Amino acid sequence: MTERLPVATPRQVRRATRLMLTRGDLSWAVLLNVLAVVASLVAPWLLGRIVDAVERGDVAIVDRLALGVVAAAVAQLVLTRYARYTAHRFGERALAGLRERFVDRVLALPTAVVERTGTGDLLTRSTADVATVGTTLRTAVPEVFTAGLQVAFIVVVVFLLHPVLGLCTLVGLPALWLVTRWYLRRARPAYLAEGEVNSAVAESMAGTAEGARTVEVFGLGARRVREVDDAVDDVYRSRTRTLFLRTVLFPITDLAHALPTFAVLLVGGFGYLRGHLGLGAVVAAGLYVWQLVDPLNRILLWVEQLQSGGAALARLEGVAEAATPPVTPPSPHDDRLRVSAVSYAYVPGRDVLRDVSLEVRPGERLAVVGPSGAGKSTLGKLLAGLDVPREGEVTVGGVAVADLLADGAERHVLLVTQEHHVFTGTLRDNLAMAAPDADDTRMWDALAAVEARWARELPDGLDTSLGADGTRLDAARAQQLALARVLLADPHTLVLDEATAMLDPATARNAERSMAAVLRGRTVIAIAHRLHTAHDADRVAVMEDGRITELGAHDELVAAGGTYAALWRSWQGAEAR
């Protein structure tokens, strides 16, 4: 059954939020927002002065006050523009830091966790959740901050006009507080549930697309459609739940917005008629309360985004709970690779490796053979440090291989598989990831060693763009690029897991010539599905049902008449046919 990655607790989300807010320089954004809010308060006050002046018959001052209104409006426009610009810049920088931390944590996830989780959950977190947090940081947080400042300043100014009018602005506060509290209690779990079912839909659709051939062959179309429909139904129910929360929140907050306007006009009108309040003060208070509608509406508009952004941030930060913590291991004292009583399971309770012990001498060529499903590729991943065993240890020079890989220091053991990925970027970028300090000479030497003559013919040499938007490499060239990376990384031990299995025979022969330069002088562990590799090895390890059942030289094992001898005779017969 597919598992879900952890979700951060509210405390962890608050700590991550503080970290993002304190890493950037918020001072300019805060200052500009404060000045913009102050500028927005000038016009209603001046309009109140104009009303008082007209009432007194002092029209000479009206023109000057009107110019002040225009100047305040222009100042508010300019300050708001730059306040939003600085806030957006801060949001983008904070989001960039969040993306980098998320990628680091995803790369630190143990392989077993990734395989149990599946692609849907990670895909949703790295796309939809990152986009949601981005919108929250760029827009929702600055908007809510500015709106909150406006509300606070307006209430203070109305109190300064007259305390009774100030109290009128607060009449909607109880209803607003109660409904907001009710909403916030329910919003976080509702949005977390929505994110989870979105992951389930992505997982179901990705699985159907990736296994389309299998679905066709076994006639599973109707079943897969039902599964996707069930996942979509879950999404519908979760979104109906969040929609219900909004249908309660929005009408009550609209009422809470209208109550202060009604109270100010009613109380202010009575106060003016009885001579307790000036007409200018009532007009100014009415304009200020009318100004409250916009910031309160913005807060209402973005409070949902803040909740969904908080839920998305919890899902992004939750990846850290499943990631392997960084370590700083000691340096290996030699190049000897040792597997000690290792057991491993992808699913708890179902070991695919059982009490495996093996020692590989420096410079040795070891072939690992056995029937399909015996655990050969799994052992190869553990030898390269891509995962850690459930029991036992895999070490090189007395240091855990997985710790050396996580530390990001010199690569001691490297896995070469049949999948050779070309990353979007230049040829230089694709090579430098194996050796960031490599100069052009080292890169060209590595390409020449694997017979990648085509690289010299590229239009921009090492700066030629590769991938979907640039030069596309076929399977043979992609493998040569991968082998050049191996040479640049310069590990002392290579684990080969059928590195040429996906190539046609002619291309595979050329690839094996390229690989000869890579293997020279290194310890080689070959996961062999074709036994000619085992014939040429110094020793052969035979795996059956997750255990090493035979270990020795090719001739010794053939003479022993065991499992390897039977595999050898069967393979020779197949080759003869």
N, C-alpha and C positions, 0 to 999 in steps of 0.2 A: 504494500500500500504506500502511495506517495505521502511523504511527510511534509510539514511546513517548517520553514525557518523560524527561529524565535522572534518575538516582538519585544521591543524595549519597554520597560516600565515607565510610568509617568515621571518618576524621579530622574531616570536616565534621559528622558526626552528634555526635561528642564535643564539638566546639566549640558546636554548637547546644544540646546538653544543659547544658553549663556556663553558657551564656547564660541559659537558662531558670531554672536553679537559683540563679544569682546576682542575677537581677532582683527576686526576691521576698525577703521577710524570713523566713528559715528558723529564726532563733534560737529563737523560742518553740516551734516544732514539735520541734526537736532537744532542747531542755531538757525539755519535757514527756515526750517519749519516753524520755529517759534516766531521769527520775524514775519513770516507770511501770515500766521494766525493773528498777530498783533495788527498787521495792516488791514486784515479783513474786519477788525472791530472798529476801525476809524470811521468808515462811511456811515453806519447807523447813528453813531454819536453826533457826527456833523449834521446829519439830516434832522435829528432832534433839535439841534441848535438852530437850524434853519426854520423849523416850525415855530420855535419860541420867538425868533426874530420877527417872523411874519406876523405872529399874534401881537407882538408889541408895536408893529408898524415900522421896525428898523430894517428896511429893505436894502440899505446900503451895504450891509455886511453879507447879504445872501450870495453875491457873485464870488466873493472870496471863499466863503464856505463851500460853494459848489465846485470851485477849482480844487479845494482840498479833497472833496469826494473823488474827483477824477484822478488826482495824484495818488490817493490811497488805493484806488482800483488798479492803476498801472503798477504801483509798487507791489501789490498783492500778486498780480499776474507774473511779474518778473521773478519775485521771490519764490512763488509756487513752482514755476518752471525749473529753477535751479535746485530747489529742494527735492523735487522728484528726480531730477537727473542724478544728484549725489546719492539719493536713496537707491535708485536703480543700480548705480555702480557698486554700491556696498552690497546689494543683494546678489549681483552677479559674482562678486568676489567670494562671498560667503558660500554661494552655491558651488563655485569651482572647488573650494576646499572640501565641501561635503562630497562632491563627486569623487575627488581623489581619495578621500578616506574610504568611501564605499568600495571603490575598485580595489584598493589595498586589502580590504577585509574579504572581498569575494575571492581574490587570489590566494588568501590565506586559509580558505575553507578546505578542510580535508576532503579528499576525493570521495570517500564513502558518504559524507554528508551531501555533497553535490548530487551523487547518483541516487540517493534516497529521496532527495528533495524534488528532483526533476527540473525541467527547464522552465515550466510555467511560472513558478513562484519567483525565481531569480529574474526572469524576463520582465515580469510585472513590476518588480521592485526597481529594476534598473531603467525602466522606461516610464511607466505611468506614475510611479511614486516619486521618482526624481523630478518629473515635470510638475507634479502637484506641489512639491516643496519649492521648486523654482518660482512658480506663480505666487506662492505665499511670501517668499522672501522679497521678490522684486516688486510686488504690487500690494498684496494684502497687508503685510506688516507696516509699510510706510503709510498706506491709506488709513489704517486703523489708528496708528500713532498720531497722525495729523488730525484726524477727526476727534480723537480723544482730547487733544490739546484744545481744539476749537470749542468743544462742549464745556471743558473746565473754565476756559477764559470767558466764554459768553455768560456762564452762570455767575462768575465773580463780578463781571461788569454790570449785570442786571442788579445784583445785590448792591453795588455801589450807587446805581441810579436810585434805588429805593429798596429797603429790606423786604417790604411786603411783596413787591414785584419779583424780587429774587426768590421768595418762597413759592411763588406761583410757578416758577420754572421747575420746581421739584415735585409737583403733584403727580406726575407720571412715573416717578422713580420707583415706588413700591411695586407697581405692576411690572415695570421693566426688570427689576431685580428678581422678582419671583419667577417670571417666565424664562429669563436667562439662566437662572440657577437650575430650573427644571430641564432646560435644553442641554446645558453643559454636562449634567449628570448622565444623560443618555446618548449624547452625540459621539463621544470617543469610542465606546464599544460598537455603536452602530456603524461608524465609518471604518473601524478595524475589520468588522465582519464583511463590509462591502469590499474592502481590499482583498480579503481572503478568497471570497467567491470570484472576484475578478481573476485572481491567480489560478483558481480551479478551471475557469473557462479557457484561459490561455494554455494551461497544461493539457486539457482535453483536446483542444483544436490543434496544438502543436504535435501531440502524439498521433492524432489522426493523419495529419499532413505528412509527418515523417514516415509513418507506416502505411502509406497509401497502397503500395504494392501488396503488402500482406493483407490489408483490408479487402482488396479486390480478390485475391486468390482464395481466401477463406470465406468470402461472402459476408463480411462483418459490417457492411455499410449501414444496414438498418440499426444494428446494435450501437455502432459508434454515433449515429445520428441521435439515438435516444439518450446516450450519455451526454452529448453536447446539449441537447434540449433540456435535460435535467439540470445541467450546470447553468444554463441561461435562465431557467426558472428560479434557481437560487439567487442569481443576480437580480432578477426582477423583484423577488421578495425583499432582498436587502435594500434595494433602492426605494421600494415602496415604504420601507421603515424610515429611511432618512427623509423621504418626502413628507411623511406624516409629521415628523419633528418640525419641519419647516412650516407646514400648514398651521401648526399651533403657534410657533414663534412669530411669524410675520404679522398676522392680524393683531395680536396683542401688542406687539411693539408699535404698530401703526396707531393703535388707540393711545398708547402711552405718549406718542409724539403729538397727538392732537390735543391732549388734555392741557399741557402748559399754554398753548396758544389761546385756547378757550378761557383759561383762568386769567391770563394777563389782560386780555381784552375786557373780560367781565369786571374784574377787580379794578383794573386801570380806569375803565369808563366811570365806575361809581366814584372812584377816588378823584377823578378830574371834576365830575359834576359837583362834588361836595367841597372842592377846593383844597383837597389834601395832596394832590399830584398835579404837576404841570403837564400840559398837553405834549410838550416836547419829550418829557421823560416817558410818557405812555407810548408815544409813537416809536421812540428809540427802543424801548423794551419790546414792543410788538415786532419790530424789525429784527431784534436780536433773537427772539424766540422763533421767528420765522427762519432765521439763519440756523437754528438748531436742527431743523428738519434735515438739511443736507448732510451734516456730519453723522447724525444718528442713522440716517438711511445708509450711509457708507459703511458704518460699523455693522449694521444689520446685514448689508450685502456681503461683507467680507468675513463675518463671524463664522459662517459656514465654511468658507475657504480656510480659515484658521483651524477649524476642527479637522477638516479633511487633511490639511497640511500637517497638523500634529500627528494624526494617525499614520500618514505616509512617512513622516520622520521616524516614528516609532518602529515602523517596518524596516527602514533603512538602517537605523542604529541597532536593531535587533540582530543583524548579521554578525556584529562583533561578538555576540554571545556564542556563536557556533564556530568562529574563526580560531585558528591556532595561535596562541599568544607568541609574540616574538621572543627569540632567545639569542644569546650570544655564546655559541659553543666554543670550546677550545679547539686548537688546531690538531688535526689527526697526526699521530706520531709515525704512521707509515701508510702505504697504499693498499694494505690487505683488507679485502671485503669479507665480512663475516655475517652469516645469518645464524642466529641462536634461538632454537626452540620457538619458532614463529608460528602463530596461528592468526588467521584473519577471516573476518566475515563481513560481507556487504549488508546482510540482514542479521540482526542478533539471533543467535541460536543456530545459524546455518553456516558453519565454517567451510570456506573454500580452500583454505590452507590449514594443515594440521601438523603441528610439531615439526616444522621443517628446519633442518640445520644444514649449513653448507659453508665452506670456506673456499674463497677464490684467491689464488696466489697472484701477485703482481706479474703482469705480462702473459698470463695464461689465457688460452682460448677455451671457453666452456660452452658446450651446447646443451640446451635444456629441451628435451623432447617428451612426447607423451600424447595420448589421445586428446581430442577436443574436449574442453571442459575440465581438464586435469588441474588447472590452476597456474599454467605457465605464464600467461600474460599478467596475472595478478602478482605473481612473484617478481616479474620484471618491474612492475610499478613500485613495489616495495624496495627493490634493490636500488632504484633511481631516486628514492626518497619522496615520491609523489603521494604517498600515504604512509600511515604508521600501523604497525601490527596490533592486533587485539592483545596478544601475549608475545613475549619474547622481544628481540631487538635485531635491527639491521644496522651494522656499524661499519665504518671505514676508519682504520687506524684508531679504533677505540671510541669514536665519536658517532652518534646517531646520524645516519645519512639525511633523514628528514630535517634535523636541526641545521645541518649545513646548508640545505636547500632553502629553508626559511630565512636563514641569516642573510642570504643574497650575496655571500662572499664567493670565493673561487669555487667553480663547479668541479666536484671530484668525480661524480658519476652522472652520466647523461643518458637518457632514454631516446632512442631513435625508432620511430614507428612508421607504419605505412601511410600515415596522414602527415602531409607536409604543407603547412599553412603559409600562404603569402599574405602578409599584412598590407593594408592600404597605406601607402607612403612610398618613399624612394627606395631604391636598391640599397643605398647607404643606411637608411633607417632599418631595413630588414636585416642587415648584417651587424649593425652597431648594437642591436639588442643582445647579442651574444657576447660582445666585448666593447663596452662603451668607449674605452680609451684607444681602440684600434685606429691607426691612421690609414690613409688611402693605400699605402704600399702593402700593409698587412691584408687589407681586404682584397686587393687584386691578386696577391699571392694565394690566398685561400681559394678564390674562384678559379685560378689557374690550376691549382692542385687537384680540384675535382673535375677538371676539363670543361669548365663552363665558359667555352670560347664565345658563346653568344653574348656574354656581358659586354665584351669589347665593341660589339656592333650596335649597342643601344644608343639612341640619339643623344642622350645627355650623360652617358656613362653612369657613374654611381648616383648621380642626381636624377636619373630617370624615374618617373612615377610608375609604380606597379599597382595592380589591382583593377577594380571595376572601372575606375576613371582614368586608367593609364594603360601600360603595357601588360597584357595578360600572359602568364607563363603556363605552358602545358605541364603535365605530370612529371615528365623527365627533368625539365628545367627547375620546377619547384623542388624536386628532390635534391638537385645539385645545389640549389640555394640553401636548403636545410643542411646539407653536408658541409657547405662552406661555413655555416654558423657553428657547426660542431668543431671544425678546425680552429675557429677564432676563440671559442670557449675553452678549448684545449683541456678536456677532462682526462684523467688518467685511466678511467674505466668507461666503456660504452656498453649499454644494454640494447641489443638490436631485436626488435619484435617485428619480424617479417617486414623489413623496411622496403623491400621491392615487390611485395605480394600484389599490389594493385597495378603494377606496370605490365605491359605486354612483354613477351619473351625477348624480343630484340632490344627494347628499351631497358629491360631488366639487366641484360648482359652489359650494356653500356653503363648502367648505374652501378653495377658491381665493380667495374673497373674504376669508377670515380670513388667508390667506397674504399677501395684498397689503400688509397692515399690516406684516408681518414683513420683506418684501422692500424696502420703501421706504428709499432712501438707502444701500443696500448693494451690494457686488459680488455678482453672482449667476452661478453656473455650473450650468446645468440639464442633467442627463443625460436627453435627450429621446427617448422611444420613440414619442411622438405629435408630429407635425411642426408642429402649430399653435404649439407652444412655440418652435420654431426660427424660425418666421416673424416672431415679435415680438422676437427677440433682436437685439442690436447686431451680433454676429458668430456664425458657425456653424462648428464644427470637425467634420469628417467623419472617422470612424474606420473602418478596414478592416484586419482581420487584425493588430490590435495596433499599427497606425501611424495617424498623422494624415495623410490623403491630400489633403484640401482644407481651406482656411481662408479665410473671407471673409464678407461680408454676404449675406443671403438672396438678394437680387436678383442680385448678382454671380454667385453659385454657380449659380442657375437659368439665367442667361444663358450660363454657361460650358458647359453641357450635359454635365457629368460625372456622377459617382455621385450627388451630392446632387440634381441635376435629375431623375435617374431615380427616386430615392426620393420626391421631391416629387410627380412625376406619378403614381406608383403610389399614394401616399397620397391624393391628390385623387380618383383614380378610385375607391378603396375608400370614401371619404367620400360620394361621389356615389351609390354603390350603397346 
